[in-house]
Amino acid sequence: MAPQEASSESFAILTIRMRPLPSYPTSTTHEIRVRRNAPKIPTANDDRSLFLKNIPPDSTEPHFRAVFSSLVGPGRFETMTFEDHKTHSPGVDPARAMKIHGFAKKRKRGDIEEEEREREEEATRLPEIWTRQLQKSSSTAVVLLADEKSVQLVLKAIGKLQKNKNYPVWGENLADEVPSLGARWLSSHLQLNRVDKTETKRAVHAFFNTYNRKEKEAAELAKRLRNEPDEDGFVTVTRGGRSAPASRNEAEEAKQRMLEKQDKKKSDMKDFYRFQLRQRRKDEHKALLKRFDEDRKKVDAMREKRGKFKPET
Amino acid sequence: MKPASTSHYSPYNNICAIAMESSSKRRKLEHSGSGIKHTNLIDFESGSATRLSTASIFTLQTDELLKGAKIDYAKTLKDADEQLYKLKGIIDSIEGHGPQPLGEATSKFEKKHRITVPYPEPRPAKDAPYQLSFEKPAQVNVVGSYVARSMVKTQSRFCVDMIVQMPKTMFQEKDYQNMRYFYRRAYYIAYIASQVRDELGDSMDLSFEFLHDNRLLPVLLITPKSAEDNGKSVSQKKKKTGSSGHYSIRVIPCAPGDLLPTSKLVPSFNSNRGNEKDDKNTTTAQRGTPFYNSTLKAEATFVTYLRILTRAKKDCPAFPDACILGRTWLQQRGFGSSISQGGFGHFEWSLLLALLFQTGGRNGQATLSNSLSATEIFKAAVQFLSDTDFNKKPTILGAFNGTLDAVRETGPVLYDPSTNLNVLFKMHPWSANLLQQYARSTVDLLSDEAADKFEPIFIVKADILTQIYDATFTIKSQDMTKSSGSPDRRGAVSEFSLEAYKLLKKAYGSRAQSLHIKSPTTSKWPLGANPPPEFDHIIVGVAFQFPQMSRQMEHGPPAEEQKEAVRFRQFWGEKAELRRFKDGSILECVEWQSRLPFQVCEEIARYILARHLKLTQEEVSFHGPGLHSVLNFSNMDKDAFDSARKAFQTFEHDIRTLEDLPLQIRQLSQVSSYARYSSLYPPMLGFHTGSIQPMEVNMHFEASNKWPENLIAIQEAKIEFLLDIDRRLTGAHENITTYLGRENRDVGVENLAYLDVVYENGAAFRVRVHCDLEEVLLGRQVMNKTLDHYIRDEAEETLASVNWQYTTLALHTQMIATFCTRFHALSQSIRLVKEWFNAHKLMGHISEEVIELLVLHVFLIPYPWKMPSSASTGFLRTLDFLARWNWKEEPLIVDSAESLTTDERSAIYKNLETWRKRDPNMNNIVLFIATSHDQSGRAYTRRNPSKLIASRMTRLAQAACKLAKEKDYRLDPVQLFETSLTDYDVLFHLSPKAVKSILREAAAEPGVRKQSQFKNLDDRTGKVPLPIRAHPIEVLLEELQRVYDDTLIFFRAGVEGFADEDSDHIIGAIWNPRLQQQKFRAGLPYNIRKVSDAEGDVVEVNRQAVLLEIARIGGEMIKKIEELEEDD
């Protein structure tokens, strides 16, 4: 779950006060664990980011912006990413494209291409169905602050907090509007669930535009690879004949057919010779004996557990 | 009787046949031997042969049962021999006295000894003209199971029977008439009692009781007092171990063998003409007195039968064991020798066996062979009982040269010509029926390869009325005990029961499958008192024929057949009327007012009992119907389900007639419980509740290679398909509106969207598209060893859910729908069981489909009963099954297609074994359920329930069964459905108001005006509600479950119940028991708090913070969060 576990630095405890609610009129505190972010694979922004563990499930960026500004004043908090949102999305490339790209040389993607890709992704995104996402209980987040100094300031402020007990209050002084939870949240979700057809259609079409283009590119690449020796002078062998690439499905079906044929051949020769018949009978006899032994073992086991052989009263 | 040939019960089962085949040499040798006897054919002595001959688990189990069942005579009946010897001495030495007039002798005796002579009713007149005497007994002997050594531990009491044969010289020729034998007998036993009491003094408790509840036969019961000379510590110890040491001795006077003229005691002969009224009332005098006569004849048979039984024991070594098996079988079904227990007990069983050893087969040959083993004898005897209807035709065992009419009686007859006795004279017609029914179900079970045989036959106690009968009612009336003065002397209650049985049977006709009457037993009484009066209530149990039950009308004969018509009118009274029917016929008929099946049946019983037996409303009280009120079953339910299915047919037609679809539709399959007659509430088409319940449908297309070879692209393509179908459907039909809905998940490899199709009439369908390429691709991922572990696991998980949604569910729906139309009580039973799970808030954990399988299993393998014929029996037996099911070691195999072979079954068992070995803590797949179409056993219970939930289910079922057993027919079924809230740690009280407003809002378009508090100004009023993905409570719980997966376990009822106004909306939860205090790690999956007074960085779950979080998430929806105090 947390890739930072290897790190030796210990966590500081950031305590937050939680206001009571009419349905549960108890005031309590919540403990978030904070430390410098030190992922296994370092990134450029590690120095000015903090790693948070055990954040409340109803966390949003405005919530934390408010908490951090109450700690070190406004302007230090830049942005944050939640653990749940970083889910790995499996490749959306056509199966063939993925394979071919593996063969081809890795090309560095330029910034322009990156932008292009983001725009494409934006277009293929289906309409949102939740106004607000819940984090899993006790999940993690990474907060990006303005600079390295802010990190120190925050950690210091947290240390101070333990002494003066003047804890920040959750959900107060929110700068931006946060969609509410509860009944409104549920009903809007259910309304959004009946998605807009035209918008969805647009997204799906955009998706397939990209998808088809990629597939075409892959086919071209494959064709090229077939003719082009690489730097060591080898020619990559790719699937498919001159006319069209072979479908994986067809190959599988052919295999299935072959197996069936073999099976049939085998079953034709069953009970053909006398020795087979005798062997079979012998096997059956053996199986019977074996089953009897098993039955006896079962009864023994039942006896050990007792009561099984006593009629109920 | 169907003659059963010997070959039927031969010990040569397949196994032996194979054994013989494999050693063909020996077979040849043995055939050449002269007299082919069973013992010679197979060498039972040789090691391998014996092992094979018993190679069945059932035999092994019965052996084990026999070992455990036999009592240790030396321990339990320690000093019985000594006591018997002493007693015999006392009785033998009693001095007799000469004849004295009856009145004088009685009063003298009663005054002297303060013992009331237990004369049977009516007591003899004081001035009766005959004389009584006492003479030394001709013979004193011990008989019964004590001598036969066939007592078992589970007997309710241990009785040693000692017969005292009265000498022939005491009697006169005509003593068989007018109760005179019984008066003499009563005086005789009273006299013995007085002498024994004088001799034994205080060491024994003496009392009278009726032998087998037969009010003609008082016997003396002698019970050793428990705390006596053998020391206190020993007796206390004995008490702890149970009934051991508590035996009693019954002293039974009997007649010498040749005393009574059997020719005069045929059933049609009236031997008890009463005293004076005789001449006036010739009609009753002409009627026979079969019970009286048989009781008399049985008096003379004790010694004869002792001899027969002893011989059988000598001839057949397995005989005692077979008797024990029979006794256990009967005992578990509530049968016993006494009249109240059905009149078929251990004695009758062993006598039947002994007779079958001699005769019963074709041409008077023996039915059973002496060389059979105990299990085989048992099986054969049960087979005999199942084939024989004692009621219909007298069964005669042995050479008999009279006519059948000579032995015919109204009740069951099993005639033994050697003694001229009807062995079953204590049985009522209904108990004979019941016995045959049990025998049949046992025979069915024995031939059913799939079922476990041992437990239902010998272990399960199957005499709980509510589990057997669909309805039970008590008749309690003072009139019952008033003797009708019938000379047969069965006792007033017996007479009354017979009458009621006849009436009810006729009134119910084809409605009732079986009818049973249970009468209370008599108890013993002290020597000085009068015999206790008969109890004034009987219990009637009825098993119905479900499809016939709800008939509103009783059709009689046509008006032309006057004789019949008069009889019909005579039976039904003023309710009978003449009607003309649609087909032109004019029939006598009776119409009932009630509408529901059970009410109709109750009405019939009440009416007919009131008409013929003058029973008032209060005197008949029904116990059954409570269960049916739990769910408010209505006779419209089936129509509702049928109309839902019809709506689907319309929908299918509409879809299939769409033209130019890019791919042909192969199949539309339904997967919702509305489509299989099993939803808790029947589907309601139309817009009654303010929400729509769409029925889920899977759409399968023909195979195509045009699908993209990428899982995500497939999901997107499915949306495209849905939109395409949507366009065509709305274009072609105007009465359809459609909505595209999203599943609650991010873009990924799983299904993304569905299409809700709503008809104008309110029928709604939720369509999902199936693409077979998905399974292929996922399967490839699972097999691909080059992929990362977690990707393969994920693919496996997804594959399972795809299979579940598109394959298993479709097959399951079809299967349950078929069985619901075939087994009439199944649908209601399933719904009742679902309600039970609902009431105990287990619905979120145990899926509907699993519950359906559980109930179906009880219907398919109903042993030791017959298939349930109503919701109540179906429900109670499902609970019984749940209470017994040891899911840790046994898979549940629901072989609905009856296609599994023995090998496949054992493979399933092995499969379970390996799973348990691999996962001994049962973190996955706690319930292992295999069906005909899924032999893996894991399709249904992949995710749920967990071990905790499964054990809770079992515990609840056990508690329910215990209650049902204790209360039996007095059970108030509502108690079983009472929700207990004390077991949870936290209770979330939901606000019904908020839930309702969410429902209203969610079912409307976003952005409509809704601020007005007045309904007529609100834009939503009158609008057709739009379909929603799921109930808001379900959505909330989905989210909570996702967020607090490792912290809390939630318990809820199904949301269907939330449609009601007044149901309490409470969600229970318990803290995950695994959340202990532990050292902090960054990977801990729950809300943590530092433990202040602990060393190091130790954390615990921050409960208050978690609850406050839930309060924030739920908002207005959660009214109150209540923490319950922990008891321990």
Interface residues (C-beta under 8 A of the other chain):
Chain A: M1 A2 Q4 E5 S10 F11 I13 M18 P20 L21 S23 Y24 T26 T28 T29 H30 E31 R33 K53 N54 P56 P57 D58 T87 S89 P90 G91 V92 D93 P94 A95 R96 L126 P127 I129 L134 Q135 K136 S137 S138 T140 G171 S180 L181 G182 A183 R184 W185 L186 S187 S188 H189 L190 Q191 L192 N193 R194 V195 K197 T200 K201 V204 F207 F208 Y211 S247 R248 N249 E250 E252 R281 K282 E284 H285 L288 L289 R291 F292 E294 D295 R296 K298 V299 M302 R303 K308 F309 K310 P311 E312 T313
Chain B: I15 I18 A19 E21 S22 R51 L52 A55 S56 I57 L60 Q61 E64 L65 K67 G68 A69 K153 T154 T328 Q331 Q332 F458 I459 V460 K461 N705 P708 E709 N710 L711 I712 A713 E716 A717 I719 E720 L723 D726 Y739 L740 G741 R742 N744 D746 V747 G748 V749 L752 A753 D756 L773 V776 I791 S906 A994 S997 I998 E1001 A1002 A1004 E1005 P1006 L1026 P1027 I1028 R1029 A1030 P1032 V1035 L1036 E1039 R1042 V1043 Y1044 D1045 D1046 T1047 F1080 R1081 A1082 G1083 L1084 P1085 Y1086 N1087 I1088 R1089 K1090 D1097 N1102 Q1104 A1105 V1106 L1107 L1108 E1109 I1110 A1111 R1112 I1113 G1114 G1115 E1116 M1117 I1118 K1119 K1120 I1121
